[in-house]
Amino acid sequence: MAILNRENFNGINHRFKVQFFNSLIGYKNVCLIGTKNADKRTNLAIFNSLVHIGSNPPLLGLIFRPRSVERHTYENILNTHVYTINLILEKDIAAAHQTSARYSRDQSEFEASGLVPTYIEGFNAPLVASSPISFGLTLKENIPISSNGTNLVIGEVLWIKYHEEIISSDGFADLTQAGVVGCIGLDAYTKGTILQRFEYAKPDKETRHIQ
Amino acid sequence: MAILNRENFNGINHRFKVQFFNSLIGYKNVCLIGTKNADKRTNLAIFNSLVHIGSNPPLLGLIFRPRSVERHTYENILNTHVYTINLILEKDIAAAHQTSARYSRDQSEFEASGLVPTYIEGFNAPLVASSPISFGLTLKENIPISSNGTNLVIGEVLWIKYHEEIISSDGFADLTQAGVVGCIGLDAYTKGTILQRFEYAKPDKETRHIQ
């Protein structure tokens, strides 16, 4: 085992450090955020910072980095107050990754990547048509993180589009059946296999498998 | 495909809703947080809300829910200002899940779960000895989320303990080699397989595989 402390870490090449630290923190969520700008032009961008904030009401958070390619998405959310979160199918990983390129403001990542937009009636942001699970959100809170100038953007879920057949009787969604991918770091897309589900843990009970 | 809107969502049974919404949002990170209280008693708790905040300086965020089992961890971080984040091996998932039980303040989840604590000299929080990747952090920022009374706790990474052999020449950490697990929802532990890594995307270039 190696131990790297802050002094060693600071001395490392910037690109190596970004790859290293982004991948070493464990498996991450990966999703596509769909928005429209004030001129009704669509935008699609890949994120790996989705975090569950609460279930009642259903709230999701995303971290936005300053002055990055994600800036169009950030501006669109602040302007229109709505956005979609779309999980990614195994067959779509190359197209999804391509949305991370720094396209100009007047270029839609839908056209550039070949991913097809679709709409839910009355909701002003595009969904990814091939996504097996999509959420429609409205901006709830935009929280500045003073440590490094990023922002935590919190949205409230207004609707959820999903395949009913992946939901168990207890509400659990088996993402492995849906063909959804996860990621490691900034560029590795992963497929998951469920090792085990466990019952709700109690201090006086042995850990028990579900099924 | 089914569409569930807010009205339908509100009508659902609470436990079903929590399972449904936690699992449907995609693959998540899962890790164990090691702390000590003011009486030097150790605490270990499982979290699935770790999020990358920045690489330079290295910052990680965690969501803390109010009045939950995670409260001991939260209080310990606020009191001692230090904590460890430990990724989980496949063989440790049952023990890791057991740390989510509501143990009393004077009971250590290390003893209850059988996971073994270890220490880095001069650092006042316990690591999980069997963890293939651990981080030592100092509290940097505690941000209240007014939407639902949760908190985003941001820590700065002081040291990283890891297996050197999983790091590629570009800095990428192959977690599949390290035997690290991810999760779906609140109780399903997953193993990952890398489908593909892609080069840094550019608007005028085709998406290209790494290797």
Contacts between the chains, C-beta under 8 A, distances in Angstrom:
chain1	res1	chain2	res2	distance
A	1	B	161	5.6
A	1	B	162	6.9
A	1	B	163	6.2
A	1	B	164	7.9
A	2	B	161	7.3
A	2	B	162	6.0
A	2	B	163	7.4
A	2	B	164	4.6
A	3	B	120	7.0
A	3	B	159	5.8
A	3	B	160	7.2
A	3	B	161	5.0
A	4	B	159	6.6
A	4	B	160	4.7
A	4	B	162	7.5
A	5	B	158	6.7
A	5	B	159	4.5
A	6	B	157	7.6
A	6	B	158	5.7
A	6	B	159	7.1
A	9	B	58	6.6
A	9	B	157	7.6
A	9	B	160	7.3
A	12	B	171	7.9
A	14	B	56	7.1
A	15	B	170	7.4
A	15	B	171	7.1
A	16	B	170	6.6
A	16	B	171	3.8
A	17	B	55	5.7
A	17	B	56	6.6
A	17	B	171	6.7
A	18	B	55	4.7
A	18	B	56	7.6
A	18	B	171	7.3
A	19	B	170	5.4
A	19	B	171	3.4
A	19	B	172	5.0
A	20	B	167	6.7
A	20	B	171	3.8
A	20	B	172	7.4
A	20	B	173	6.5
A	21	B	52	7.5
A	21	B	55	4.6
A	21	B	58	5.3
A	21	B	157	7.7
A	22	B	52	5.9
A	22	B	55	6.5
A	23	B	171	7.5
A	23	B	172	5.1
A	23	B	173	4.1
A	23	B	174	7.8
A	23	B	175	7.0
A	24	B	133	5.9
A	24	B	160	6.7
A	24	B	162	6.1
A	24	B	173	4.2
A	25	B	29	7.0
A	25	B	50	6.5
A	25	B	52	5.8
A	25	B	60	6.5
A	25	B	85	7.8
A	25	B	135	7.6
A	26	B	29	4.5
A	26	B	30	7.2
A	26	B	31	6.0
A	26	B	50	6.6
A	26	B	87	5.0
A	26	B	133	7.4
A	26	B	175	6.7
A	26	B	180	6.1
A	26	B	182	6.9
A	27	B	27	6.0
A	27	B	28	7.6
A	27	B	29	5.7
A	27	B	30	7.8
A	27	B	175	6.4
A	27	B	180	7.0
A	27	B	181	7.7
A	27	B	182	3.2
A	27	B	190	7.6
A	27	B	192	5.7
A	28	B	27	7.6
A	28	B	29	6.0
A	28	B	52	7.3
A	29	B	25	7.0
A	29	B	26	4.5
A	29	B	27	5.7
A	29	B	28	6.0
A	29	B	29	7.7
A	30	B	26	7.2
A	30	B	27	7.8
A	31	B	26	6.0
A	48	B	52	7.5
A	49	B	51	5.3
A	49	B	52	6.2
A	50	B	25	6.5
A	50	B	26	6.6
A	51	B	49	5.3
A	51	B	51	4.7
A	51	B	61	7.6
A	51	B	63	6.0
A	52	B	21	7.6
A	52	B	22	6.0
A	52	B	25	5.8
A	52	B	28	7.3
A	52	B	48	7.6
A	52	B	49	6.2
A	52	B	63	7.3
A	53	B	63	6.2
A	53	B	145	6.5
A	53	B	147	7.0
A	53	B	148	6.4
A	53	B	150	6.0
A	54	B	65	7.6
A	54	B	147	7.4
A	54	B	148	4.3
A	54	B	150	6.4
A	55	B	17	5.8
A	55	B	18	4.7
A	55	B	21	4.5
A	55	B	22	6.5
A	56	B	14	7.1
A	56	B	17	6.6
A	56	B	18	7.6
A	57	B	147	7.9
A	57	B	148	7.1
A	58	B	9	6.6
A	58	B	21	5.2
A	59	B	147	5.7
A	59	B	148	6.0
A	60	B	25	6.5
A	61	B	51	7.6
A	61	B	63	7.4
A	61	B	145	7.9
A	61	B	152	7.8
A	63	B	51	6.0
A	63	B	52	7.3
A	63	B	53	6.2
A	63	B	61	7.4
A	65	B	54	7.6
A	85	B	25	7.8
A	87	B	26	5.0
A	90	B	195	6.3
A	93	B	195	6.3
A	93	B	196	6.1
A	93	B	198	7.7
A	94	B	196	7.5
A	94	B	198	6.7
A	94	B	207	4.4
A	95	B	207	7.4
A	97	B	198	4.4
A	97	B	201	5.7
A	97	B	207	5.6
A	98	B	201	5.2
A	98	B	207	4.7
A	99	B	201	7.7
A	100	B	201	4.7
A	101	B	201	3.9
A	101	B	202	5.2
A	101	B	203	4.5
A	101	B	205	7.7
A	102	B	202	7.5
A	102	B	203	6.3
A	103	B	203	5.1
A	104	B	203	7.7
A	107	B	203	7.2
A	112	B	203	6.9
A	120	B	3	7.1
A	133	B	24	5.9
A	133	B	26	7.4
A	135	B	25	7.6
A	140	B	147	5.2
A	141	B	145	6.7
A	141	B	146	6.4
A	141	B	147	5.0
A	143	B	143	6.1
A	143	B	145	6.7
A	143	B	152	7.3
A	145	B	53	6.5
A	145	B	61	7.9
A	145	B	141	6.7
A	145	B	143	6.7
A	145	B	152	7.6
A	145	B	154	6.5
A	146	B	141	6.4
A	147	B	53	7.0
A	147	B	54	7.4
A	147	B	57	7.9
A	147	B	59	5.7
A	147	B	140	5.2
A	147	B	141	5.0
A	147	B	154	5.5
A	147	B	156	7.5
A	148	B	53	6.5
A	148	B	54	4.2
A	148	B	57	7.1
A	148	B	59	6.0
A	150	B	53	6.0
A	150	B	54	6.4
A	152	B	61	7.8
A	152	B	143	7.3
A	152	B	145	7.6
A	152	B	152	5.8
A	154	B	145	6.6
A	154	B	147	5.5
A	156	B	147	7.5
A	157	B	6	7.6
A	157	B	9	7.6
A	157	B	21	7.7
A	158	B	5	6.7
A	158	B	6	5.7
A	159	B	3	5.9
A	159	B	4	6.5
A	159	B	5	4.5
A	159	B	6	7.1
A	160	B	3	7.2
A	160	B	4	4.7
A	160	B	9	7.3
A	160	B	24	6.7
A	161	B	1	5.7
A	161	B	2	7.3
A	161	B	3	5.1
A	162	B	1	6.9
A	162	B	2	5.9
A	162	B	4	7.5
A	162	B	24	6.1
A	163	B	1	6.2
A	163	B	2	7.4
A	164	B	1	7.9
A	164	B	2	4.6
A	167	B	20	6.7
A	170	B	15	7.4
A	170	B	16	6.6
A	170	B	19	5.4
A	171	B	12	7.9
A	171	B	15	7.1
A	171	B	16	3.8
A	171	B	17	6.7
A	171	B	18	7.3
A	171	B	19	3.4
A	171	B	20	3.8
A	171	B	23	7.5
A	172	B	19	5.0
A	172	B	20	7.4
A	172	B	23	5.1
A	172	B	184	7.7
A	172	B	185	5.8
A	172	B	187	7.8
A	172	B	188	7.0
A	173	B	20	6.5
A	173	B	23	4.1
A	173	B	24	4.3
A	173	B	184	7.3
A	173	B	185	7.1
A	174	B	23	7.8
A	174	B	184	7.5
A	175	B	23	7.0
A	175	B	26	6.6
A	175	B	27	6.4
A	175	B	184	5.4
A	176	B	184	7.9
A	176	B	190	7.6
A	180	B	26	6.1
A	180	B	27	7.1
A	181	B	27	7.7
A	181	B	195	6.7
A	182	B	26	6.9
A	182	B	27	3.3
A	182	B	182	6.1
A	182	B	190	7.9
A	182	B	192	6.4
A	184	B	172	7.7
A	184	B	173	7.3
A	184	B	174	7.4
A	184	B	175	5.4
A	184	B	176	7.9
A	184	B	192	7.2
A	184	B	194	6.9
A	185	B	172	5.8
A	185	B	173	7.1
A	187	B	172	7.8
A	187	B	197	5.0
A	187	B	198	5.0
A	187	B	199	7.3
A	187	B	200	7.4
A	187	B	210	6.8
A	188	B	172	7.0
A	188	B	194	5.2
A	188	B	196	7.4
A	188	B	197	4.5
A	189	B	194	7.4
A	189	B	195	4.9
A	189	B	196	5.6
A	189	B	197	7.8
A	189	B	198	7.8
A	190	B	27	7.6
A	190	B	176	7.6
A	190	B	182	8.0
A	190	B	192	4.1
A	190	B	193	6.3
A	190	B	194	5.6
A	190	B	195	6.4
A	191	B	192	6.9
A	191	B	193	4.9
A	191	B	195	5.4
A	192	B	27	5.7
A	192	B	182	6.4
A	192	B	184	7.2
A	192	B	190	4.0
A	192	B	191	6.9
A	192	B	192	5.6
A	192	B	193	7.9
A	193	B	190	6.3
A	193	B	191	4.9
A	193	B	192	7.9
A	193	B	193	7.3
A	194	B	184	6.9
A	194	B	188	5.2
A	194	B	189	7.3
A	194	B	190	5.6
A	195	B	90	6.2
A	195	B	93	6.3
A	195	B	181	6.7
A	195	B	189	4.9
A	195	B	190	6.4
A	195	B	191	5.5
A	196	B	93	6.1
A	196	B	94	7.5
A	196	B	188	7.4
A	196	B	189	5.6
A	197	B	187	5.0
A	197	B	188	4.5
A	197	B	189	7.8
A	198	B	93	7.7
A	198	B	94	6.7
A	198	B	97	4.4
A	198	B	187	5.0
A	198	B	189	7.8
A	199	B	187	7.3
A	200	B	187	7.4
A	201	B	97	5.7
A	201	B	98	5.2
A	201	B	99	7.7
A	201	B	100	4.7
A	201	B	101	3.9
A	202	B	101	5.2
A	202	B	102	7.5
A	203	B	101	4.5
A	203	B	102	6.3
A	203	B	103	5.1
A	203	B	104	7.7
A	203	B	107	7.3
A	203	B	112	6.9
A	205	B	101	7.7
A	207	B	94	4.4
A	207	B	95	7.4
A	207	B	97	5.6
A	207	B	98	4.6
A	210	B	187	6.8
